[in-house]
């Protein structure tokens, strides 16, 4: 069994627990539902979804409402978050690092929302490989965008929040990926604010 990185231990521990408590509630689920409705509007039928970095399950709740026929899977490193996500009873939750999640099958959609921004840059290639390998057709990336990589101080911590063109890097890395749609959710949106998230829907094509 491999040793977890410092960053993985950070999210597994007390800081990760505090993050879980800050990021639960129906307004967040509603905002995620509004974003997913737009982000997936050009996608075909989606019968299975895997989310890397599920936290307490806000996104899975939104996806369950939007795609009630879909089989949902979540991957989460923090034990407290896993307990809460499992308690929803809507998805299979695998506890552990997204880097260790087994590639035993593929899913119509693989998803990362607010997760890649918290990974050390040297871990991104492996995260991209997971998103790509687990996807049968679609990949949705919803993160903080910046045209060039930049680090941002995060609640008094350094090396824990980065902005960059995650989707562009995946498009450059995998020749069969194509940009199907993209959009932005402004933190001052009067109905469903979502912390200035930029989303990109990528599709695998022959």
C-alpha positions as CSV (number, residue, x, y, z in Angstrom):
1,X,0.0,0.0,0.0
2,X,1.5,3.3,-1.0
3,X,2.1,6.2,1.4
4,X,-0.4,9.1,1.0
5,X,1.0,12.5,-0.1
6,X,1.1,15.4,2.4
7,X,-1.8,16.9,0.5
8,X,-3.9,13.8,0.7
9,X,-3.4,13.6,4.4
10,X,-4.4,17.2,4.7
11,X,-7.8,16.5,3.2
12,X,-8.2,13.3,5.1
13,X,-7.7,15.0,8.4
14,X,-9.1,17.9,10.5
15,X,-9.0,20.5,7.7
16,X,-11.0,18.1,5.5
17,X,-13.5,17.6,8.3
18,X,-14.0,21.3,8.6
19,X,-14.4,21.6,4.8
20,X,-17.2,19.0,5.0
21,X,-19.0,21.0,7.7
22,X,-18.7,24.3,5.7
23,X,-20.0,22.7,2.4
24,X,-23.3,21.1,3.1
25,X,-26.9,22.3,2.7
26,X,-29.7,22.5,0.2
27,X,-28.7,25.9,-1.3
28,X,-25.5,24.3,-2.5
29,X,-27.4,21.3,-3.9
30,X,-29.7,23.6,-5.7
31,X,-26.8,25.6,-7.2
32,X,-25.1,22.3,-8.3
33,X,-28.4,21.2,-9.9
34,X,-28.7,24.4,-11.9
35,X,-25.1,24.1,-13.1
36,X,-25.3,20.4,-14.0
37,X,-28.6,21.1,-15.9
38,X,-26.7,23.6,-18.1
39,X,-23.5,21.6,-18.3
40,X,-25.1,18.4,-19.4
41,X,-27.8,19.8,-21.7
42,X,-25.8,18.9,-24.8
43,X,-24.9,15.4,-23.6
44,X,-26.6,12.2,-24.6
45,X,-28.1,9.7,-22.3
46,X,-26.1,9.2,-19.1
47,X,-26.7,6.0,-17.2
48,X,-23.7,6.0,-14.9
49,X,-21.6,8.7,-13.2
50,X,-18.5,8.6,-11.1
51,X,-17.4,11.7,-9.2
52,X,-13.8,12.0,-8.0
53,X,-13.9,13.9,-4.7
54,X,-17.5,13.5,-3.6
55,X,-17.3,15.3,-0.2
56,X,-20.6,14.9,1.6
57,X,-22.6,14.3,-1.6
58,X,-24.0,17.7,-2.7
59,X,-23.2,17.0,-6.3
60,X,-24.5,13.5,-6.1
61,X,-27.8,14.8,-4.7
62,X,-28.1,17.2,-7.6
63,X,-27.3,14.5,-10.2
64,X,-29.8,12.1,-8.6
65,X,-32.5,14.7,-9.2
66,X,-31.3,15.5,-12.7
67,X,-30.6,12.0,-13.8
68,X,-32.8,9.8,-11.6
69,X,-32.1,6.7,-13.8
70,X,-28.4,7.0,-13.4
71,X,-26.2,4.7,-11.3
72,X,-24.1,7.0,-9.2
73,X,-20.6,6.4,-7.7
74,X,-18.5,8.6,-5.5
75,X,-14.9,8.6,-4.5
76,X,-13.9,10.4,-1.3
77,X,-10.8,10.4,0.9
78,X,-12.3,12.0,4.0
79,X,-14.1,9.5,6.4
80,X,-16.6,12.0,7.8
81,X,-17.6,13.0,4.2
82,X,-18.0,9.4,3.2
83,X,-20.3,8.7,6.2
84,X,-22.6,11.6,5.2
85,X,-22.5,10.7,1.5
86,X,-23.4,7.1,2.2
87,X,-26.2,8.1,4.5
88,X,-28.0,9.8,1.5
89,X,-28.6,6.3,0.1
90,X,-28.4,7.4,-3.6
91,X,-24.8,6.3,-4.6
92,X,-22.1,3.8,-4.0
93,X,-19.3,5.6,-2.1
94,X,-15.7,4.3,-2.2
95,X,-13.5,5.7,0.6
96,X,-9.9,6.4,-0.4
97,X,-7.7,8.6,-2.6
98,X,-9.0,9.3,-6.1
99,X,-5.5,8.1,-7.3
100,X,-6.1,4.7,-5.8
101,X,-9.7,4.1,-7.1
102,X,-9.6,1.0,-9.2
103,X,-10.3,1.2,-12.9
104,X,-12.5,-1.9,-13.0
105,X,-15.1,-0.4,-15.3
106,X,-16.0,2.8,-17.2
107,X,-18.9,5.3,-16.7
108,X,-20.8,7.4,-19.1
109,X,-19.6,10.5,-17.2
110,X,-16.6,11.1,-15.0
111,X,-16.7,14.2,-13.0
112,X,-14.5,16.6,-11.0
113,X,-16.0,19.7,-9.3
114,X,-13.8,21.7,-7.0
115,X,-11.2,19.0,-6.7
116,X,-8.4,19.5,-9.2
117,X,-7.9,23.0,-7.8
118,X,-6.8,21.4,-4.6
119,X,-4.3,19.0,-6.1
120,X,-0.5,19.7,-6.2
121,X,0.5,20.4,-9.8
122,X,2.7,17.3,-9.9
123,X,-0.4,15.1,-9.2
124,X,-2.5,16.5,-12.0
125,X,-1.3,14.1,-14.8
126,X,-2.4,11.2,-12.7
127,X,-5.8,12.8,-11.9
128,X,-6.3,13.5,-15.6
129,X,-5.5,9.9,-16.4
130,X,-8.1,8.7,-13.9
131,X,-10.8,11.0,-15.3
132,X,-10.0,9.9,-18.8
133,X,-9.7,6.2,-18.1
134,X,-12.9,6.0,-16.1
135,X,-15.0,7.8,-18.7
136,X,-16.8,5.9,-21.4
137,X,-17.9,9.1,-23.2
138,X,-18.1,12.3,-21.2
139,X,-15.8,14.2,-18.7
140,X,-17.1,17.2,-16.8
141,X,-14.5,19.5,-15.2
142,X,-15.9,22.3,-13.0
143,X,-13.1,24.2,-11.4
144,X,-11.5,27.7,-11.0
145,X,-10.1,28.7,-14.4
146,X,-7.0,30.7,-15.2
147,X,-5.2,30.8,-18.6
148,X,-1.9,30.3,-16.8
149,X,-1.2,28.2,-13.7
150,X,-1.4,30.3,-10.5
151,X,-1.4,29.5,-6.8
152,X,-3.8,31.2,-4.5
153,X,-3.5,31.4,-0.6
154,X,-6.3,29.2,0.9
155,X,-7.6,29.8,4.4
156,X,-4.1,30.5,5.7
157,X,-2.5,27.6,3.9
158,X,-0.1,27.6,0.9
159,X,0.1,24.9,-1.7
160,X,-3.5,24.0,-1.3
161,X,-5.3,25.9,-4.0
162,X,-4.4,26.4,-7.7
163,X,-6.1,27.8,-10.7
164,X,-5.2,26.8,-14.3
165,X,-6.7,25.6,-17.6
166,X,-7.4,22.1,-16.5
167,X,-9.7,21.3,-19.4
168,X,-7.2,22.7,-21.9
169,X,-4.5,20.5,-20.5
170,X,-6.7,17.4,-20.9
171,X,-7.5,18.4,-24.5
172,X,-3.8,18.7,-25.2
173,X,-3.1,15.4,-23.5
174,X,-5.8,13.2,-25.2
175,X,-6.3,13.5,-28.9
176,X,-9.7,11.9,-28.9
177,X,-11.2,14.4,-26.5
178,X,-13.3,17.3,-27.8
179,X,-14.8,20.3,-26.2
180,X,-18.6,19.9,-26.3
181,X,-19.7,22.9,-24.2
182,X,-18.5,25.2,-21.4
183,X,-19.9,27.9,-19.1
184,X,-19.4,30.0,-16.1
185,X,-21.3,30.4,-12.8
186,X,-20.9,33.8,-11.2
187,X,-20.8,34.1,-7.4
188,X,-23.4,37.0,-7.6
189,X,-25.9,35.0,-9.7
190,X,-29.2,36.1,-8.2
191,X,-30.7,32.6,-8.2
192,X,-27.9,30.0,-8.1
193,X,-24.5,31.5,-7.2
194,X,-21.6,29.1,-7.3
195,X,-18.3,30.7,-6.4
196,X,-17.1,31.6,-9.9
197,X,-16.9,28.1,-11.2
198,X,-16.0,27.5,-14.9
199,X,-17.2,24.2,-16.3
200,X,-16.1,22.3,-19.4
201,X,-17.9,19.3,-20.9
202,X,-15.5,17.1,-22.8
203,X,-16.5,14.1,-25.0
204,X,-14.5,11.1,-26.3
205,X,-14.9,10.7,-30.0
206,X,-13.5,8.1,-32.3
